[in-house]
Every structure is written in structure tokens, then in C-alpha cells.
Amino acid sequence: MAQGHDVTLFASADSTTSAKLVATTPRALRLGGCADAVAPHLAMLEEVYRRRADFDVVHFHCDYLHFPMTQREHMTHVTTLHGRLDLPDIWPLYHAFEGMPLVSISDSQRAPMPWAKWVRTVHHGLADVYRPGPGGDYLAFLGRICSDKGIVPAIEIAKRAGMKLRIAAKIGDADRAYFEQHVAPLLSDPLVEFVGEIGEAGKQELLGGARGLLFPIDWPEPFGMVMIEALACGTPVIAFPRGSVPEIVEQGVTGFLCDDVDEGARAVARLPELSREACRAAFERRFHADRMARDYVEVYRRLIDARRDHPDRGPLLHSGDELSRG
């Protein structure tokens, strides 16, 4: 919208947007206690297809749910995938729809499916929601409580480094047993403070006041928004180099990539070597929403051109035509 484009957003009525909002549910599904999330998505897709002639390009963020219908529609489209793709059960589906143009949110995310019709990798971006903070005398952990997110190794890193760790995390119903068994017994340590789930203002305070963010994940994270939230606050990241992490954290510049807890603890002592100004500058250069929007507009223009050249086949780019990531 800020770049002068006419945007229509299909989303829930409680969305905050400057675009034209087409509300297909009264509230976000994760807040409304929806018993069947597929039904409102299909109703939304039907509304999109009814209006398809109004749009130069349709950008889907609902995973593969729309593939069977969209493949039969004559419209320019692209889908950003947001989840993990290293699951063999889903590969036959993507083979069945190999012509669907896809955007990955990291190069790592797309690695299990190199044969898919990748148009580009577009790293996530943030608007100016956060401001640089002064840092402080504690470490931060921000995320969901589960084994994949690395809460236990984060606590161990802080303890070995002798530095306080403030934990801001959501405990979902599916993860409560893990929390009670593996995490709760560790919270009695005087170096560990459990803050609980926080909002945007709380993130600003937590990340802006932290000396560093701990991100010792144990899964192939497709992106990891918390890392760029920390960088926006000028806070460096100590992370295990799994999934997209090496694409986001610049070793020795915006953080340290560590292979285990011992290396992570040693990295804590090196955090003062890093410049908070350099972390914020990296965010503005690489992970600002303006950059993300420009990347997507370039994707849209390329797809529209491909559609114009091959009106009967749709926007099917060949692998040799893939856009490079800026």
C-alpha cells in the first residue's frame, strides 16, 4: 500500500490493515475457538475466485489448501510456504502440483523439495514496530515452550555463563506436559525468571533490555521471526545453526552460531564484542518490511509478465528463470 499498489486482503474482520479488507470470519481462527479451520478457509477461497478478475495477481498464504482449485483457474498467482517441508508424507502432493509457483521464506526451507517450482526466497521483514534498546545484564528467551525451541539448552547456557535468563514463552495445551516434566523443575534456579506470554510492548522491553537472545533450536526452523525482532532492538543472537539460522545471523557481526551448550556459554562472554548499532543496521538493511515488499512486487511483476507471454498456461516459470534473492 505504501508503494502505491491497490491491495485487497482476505482475512478475519479483526485484522488491522490499510488495504481493502474482505472479512470472511469475524475473528482470527486461533482466537475464536474454531472447531473446523478448513471450512472458513474454503469459503474464503471461493470468495477469492469470484473476484479473481479484479486482481493482477493473487498471493496465497494458506499453504497447499487452494492447489486443486487454483490449478484450474486462469489467474496469475503465487504461494508463500511458511512451514517445514522435510516431511516425506507431503512430497507426493507437491509432486502432483509441480507447476504451482512457490516462494520460500528461507533457502533452507526449500532444500527438501528442490524439484518444486520455486520462484524466489523472500526473507520475512518487519515494519518499525521495535526500536533499538540499550541492552542490559540478562539474556532473553522468546518463543513457545517445546523441545524444538530449545528452552532447556537455553537455561543451561545461561547457567554455565552465570548470567540471568528471562524467559517469555507461551505454554500451549499440547506442550503443558513437556513444560511440567522438563522445564518447571529448572525454574527454581535464581538465574532463571519465567515471564510468561507477552505482547509487542513486552517484547520491546524484553529484547531491548537484553544483552543477547538465546535461540538454541532443535529443528529445521523455516525462518524464526524472533531473531529479527531481536536485531530490530539491536540485540545480538546466540543460536544453534539449524534450519534458516545461518541465513539470518551473521557470525561475529549480529551474533554467534554455536554447535552446543558449551560453545553457547562461551559465546555469552563475547557478546560485548558485538555492536548493537550493527545489529540494528543489519535489520534495516536485510529484514525491514520495505525490503520484503519490494521483493514481492518484483515477484508479482515477473509472474504477470510470464502470464502475458503464455496466457493459456498461467505463470509457470522454469527453474532457470528463478529470481535471485536480494
NUTIPA-168789 format. One record per residue (C-alpha): x negated, y, z. Coordinates in steps of 0.001 Angstrom, whole numbers, plus 524288, in hexadecimal, padded with zeros to 5 digits. Layout:
N
XYZ
...
***
This chain:
326
800008000080000
7F511809728038B
7EEFF807167F633
7FB8A80B3A7EF81
801777FE087EC46
80FD97FA937ED79
810987EF5D7F73B
81C287E70D7FB65
81A3E7DEA880783
822A97D2AA809FA
822077D085818A5
829D37D11582538
831BB7DD1B828BD
828FC7E04483464
81D3C7E25F82B78
816677EF9182BB2
812CE7F3A281DE5
812517FF48814C5
816767F66C80996
824557F3958052B
828A17E93D80EDA
8318B7DE2780AA6
8355C7D80A8179A
838F37C9B2816A9
8395B7C6CF82549
83C6B7CFFA8309E
830287CC8C83843
822FB7C653835D1
824E67B79983639
81A977B59D840B1
8222E7BEC8849A1
830117BABA8467E
82FEE7AC7A84A96
8328A7A78B83CC9
8356B798FD83CAC
832CC7973882E14
828E67A09282835
82A1079AED81A89
8383D79F48818AF
835F97AE0C819FC
829C47AD0381195
831617A69680697
83BFB7B0EE807A1
831857BB68806D2
82B697B5157FAD7
838937B4B37F418
839C77C3617F63D
82C1D7C5577F09D
82FC77BDCE7E445
83C497C59C7E2AA
8343B7D20D7E267
828697CCCF7DB15
82AA27D5E07CF5E
8285E7E1927D85A
81A2B7DE097DB0F
80D797DE1F7D370
807F17D3D17DC98
80CEB7CBCE7E80D
803547C8D07F307
8071C7BD0C7FB51
802987BA8880946
80B3B7AEC880C37
801497A43780909
805AC79A247FEE1
8143179AB580221
817777A2557F5CE
80F4679A6D7EC25
819F2791E97E5D1
822D479D8C7E32B
818777A7757DF77
8121A79E3E7D5C7
81EDC79E9C7CE16
820837AD5A7CE84
81ADD7B6B57C47E
814797C0B47CD6A
806DA7C4E17D11D
803657BFD87DE99
7F8887BC417E7F0
7F81B7B5597F512
7EEF07B82880057
7EC787ABF98086D
7EA497AE85816DD
7E8537A0FF81CB5
7DE5F7961381CB0
7DD2578E0881058
7D462782EE8150A
7E04F77A0F816AC
7E08C76F1280C8D
7EF4576D7C80DEB
7F1AE77A8C80743
7E865778A97FBD4
7F1F2770F47F325
7FB7577C537F41C
7F153786217EF9D
7ED4377CDD7E4A9
7FB7E77C897E064
7FB8178B677DF8E
7EDA878DE97DABE
7F2227995A7D261
7F6977A1B47DDDB
7ED9D7ADA07DF74
7E8117ADC57ED47
7E08E7B74F7F5D0
7D82F7B243800F2
7D55C7BA2E80D31
7C7727B4D280DC5
7BE987ACF8804F1
7BDE37A2AF80F8B
7CC9C7A0F880F8A
7CCF879D308011E
7C162793D4801A4
7C9847875580380
7D12F78A497F6F4
7C75F78F957ECF8
7CFFA78ACA7E1D4
7DB75793AE7E566
7DE8179FE67DD63
7D7397A98B7E601
7D8607B7907E169
7D0337BDFE7EBE3
7CC2D7BE067FA26
7D1877C9FA80126
7CD087CB8780F1B
7D7137D10081869
7D6E57DF5381C02
7DC2D7E7BC826FA
7E13C7F58E826FC
7DC047FF1483129
7E2EB7F83783C4D
7D6A47F7B3844B0
7CC1F8019C847BD
7BE057FF9A84BF0
7BC707FD0A85A67
7B0FF7FF4086395
7AE817F10D86704
7AC1D7ECB1874DE
7A7397E22B87DFC
7B0047D6C287A45
7B2977CD8086F09
7BFE27CB96868B5
7C76A7BFEC863A8
7D3B47C28085BCB
7DC2C7B809855D1
7E53C7ACB48580B
7E2557A2BF862A6
7DEBF7962D85B95
7D29A78DFF85980
7D0AD7930284B98
7CEF67A11A85027
7C39D79DB085913
7C84E7A2CE86623
7C094798AE86E08
7B37479B3C86748
7B6197A9DF8686C
7B74B7A87C8772A
7AAE47A05787792
7A3647AA5986F79
7A7677B540878C5
7A3CF7AD49884CA
796657A9BA87F7C
794197B7DE87BAD
798997BC8588924
7A22F7C64888358
7B0967C83288631
7BA387C30E87C22
7C7AC7C91087A71
7D1147BFB8873A7
7DD107C4F986C99
7E46B7B98286720
7F1D47B42A86431
7F5BB7A6FB869CE
7FF857A090860B1
8082E79563864E7
8005F78BD285CB1
7F3B878FF886348
7F83A790C08716B
7F38E7831D874DA
7E61D7862D86F42
7E5B1792BB8771F
7E96F78C15883D4
7DFCD7810588201
7D3E67877F87C07
7D4B57963487DFA
7DBC27991E88AB8
7D1657924A89328
7C70D79B6A88D65
7CE347A7FC890CA
7CA3C7A7AB89F15
7BC677ABAE89B81
7BA0A7B9CC89FD3
7B4807BCF88925A
7C13C7B93388B90
7CD587C1D488AFC
7D9AA7BD3388416
7E13C7C8E687EF3
7EBF37C1AF87783
7F27E7C5C686AD2
7F0987D40B866DE
7F5647DD6F85C5D
7EE687E7268539C
7EB737F0E685E77
7E6447E5FE866D7
7DD817E15685BD7
7D7C87EEED85A74
7D4747EF62868D7
7CF4D7E1748696A
7C70D7E1B385D16
7C2BA7EFCF85DE1
7BDB87EDC886BAF
7B6E27E0D48691F
7A8787DF1C866CA
7AB997D42385D56
7B64C7CB128588C
7B4857BC6985A1B
7B9E97B46484ECF
7B4877A67885053
7BED679FCF847FC
7BF8E7914084554
7C7237910E83894
7C5DB7966B82AA4
7CC387A39982D74
7D1697A8FF82075
7CE8D7B6E7824D4
7CF487BAF783328
7D59A7C85C834A0
7D0567CA3A84265
7C2937CB9183CF7
7C5DD7D76E834BD
7CE1C7DD0383FC4
7C1D87DC8B8481A
7B98F7E2C683D75
7C39E7EDA283C0E
7C1267F07984A76
7B27A7F05384829
7B1097E39084F8F
7A7957D92C84A7C
7AB6F7CADC84985
7A4DB7BE8184E71
7AA9A7B327846D8
7A8907A53684290
7A6667A517833AE
7B25379D3E82FCC
7BC387A02782538
7BC2A7AE54820F9
7B39D7B34E82C17
7A6E97B49982424
7AE4E7BCD581A23
7B28D7C68382489
7A7A17C75F82E9D
79AC17CC9482974
78FF57C5F58311F
788407CFAE83932
7908B7DB168346E
79E867D94083901
79C2B7CD898419E
795587C0898434B
798917B34783D63
795837A8AC84747
795F3799E684610
798C17968D8543A
79B8D79BD3861CF
78D3E79D6686587
78A717A58085972
796AD7AD5985C0E
792477B061869EE
785187B4F4864FA
78BED7BD8285AF6
7933E7C49E865CA
7864C7CA0B86AAB
7838B7CF3685CF1
7904C7D6AD85B5F
789FE7E3BD85F52
781667E2648533A
78D507E45684A88
793147F16E846F2
7A1677F39F849CC
7A1407FE1183F4D
79C707F3DE83579
7A79B7EACC83954
7B1A27F56B83704
7AB257F93582A2E
7ABC77EB1882592
7BA3B7EACE828D0
7BCCF7F73E82118
7B4FB7F26281582
7B9777E446814E8
7C5FE7E25E81CA5
7CE1B7EEAB81BA0
7DBF67ED8A81640
7D8B67F72980B4A
7CE8B7EDC4805E5
7D7FD7E25A806F7
7E28F7E9F17FFBC
7D9347EDB27F4C6
7D5197DF867F344
7E32C7DB117F228
7E6B47E5A67E866
7DB6F7E0E47E004
7E0F47D3187E0FD
7EE777D7F97DD10
7E9497DF567D13C
7E1AF7D37F7CC83
7ED7D7CAA47CDE9
7F6587D4677C6F5
7EC9D7D51A7BBB4
7EC307C6417BAED
7FAF07C5AD7BAAB
7FB727CFC47AFD6
7F1D67C7DB7A7B7
7F9177BAF57A9FD
807607BE6E7ACAB
80C317B06D7AB62
802467AA767B497
801F77B43C7BFA9
7F6027B8FE7C719
7ED717ACFA7C5CF
7DF557B13B7C717
7D4C27A7847C3FD
7CA077A5157CE06
7C0417AC4A7C59F
7C8E97B8547C65F
7C8DF7B8DE7D52C
7C7267C6427DB2A
7BB347C81A7E39A
7BD417CC4D7F1A8
7B94F7DA3D7F4C7
***
